[in-house]
């Protein structure tokens, strides 16, 4: 016979039933809470959940390993790819063939290296002679202009300093041009004054001769001033 549930209020009243009824009436415990507490849970449910969690973790670990393998395969695809390996093998084979040919011709190559490089003519077919002439002209022109080009390239870092020097020289040149213009104006003025003075000299000499005829002694006067000449004329 199953034992009565002491927490069930429907059974005979006891201390636990009275306490539970008091809690229900005071709304500290609800019927839903009592119904949940009545459900029986098996202890194997937790074990099954733990097993599921373990399986999921193992699957995640396996997927991570697969991802790492795929990433390594992607990084090393250009090295282990068959086409790349075939290309490398072909290059190594051609290099090996070349080395074998060099070893076979070792004696002739050594003799060619011992010969002097001067006094050697390069055979060119007659069809290409005109092109060689044009090519030589271009080479000579290039060599002639090479030094100028190199000098231009060397002067590129000094362009700023050269521009400053040119600006200073242009400023000095402007000052010299201004001074030269002023000097030219002064020379022209001096020439005009000399012409005026020269025009008064014959008159002064004529007056002097006329005074000598009348035995009048006239002291010599400077003829470089227009004011003095005018004073003599006034006399």
Buried (B, 14 or more C-beta within 10 A) or exposed (E): EEEEEEBEBEEEEEEBBEBBEEBBEEEEBEEEEBEEEEEEEEEEEEEEEEEEEEEEEEEEEEEEEEEEEEEEEEEEEEEEEEEEEEEEEEEEEEEEEEEEEEEEEEEEEEEEEEEEEEEEEEEEEEEEEEEEEEEEEEEEEEEEEEEEEEEEEEEEEEEEEEEEEEEEEEEEEEEEEEEEEEEEEEEEEEEEEEEEBEEBEEEBEEBBEEEEEEEEEEEEEEBEEEEBBEEBEEE
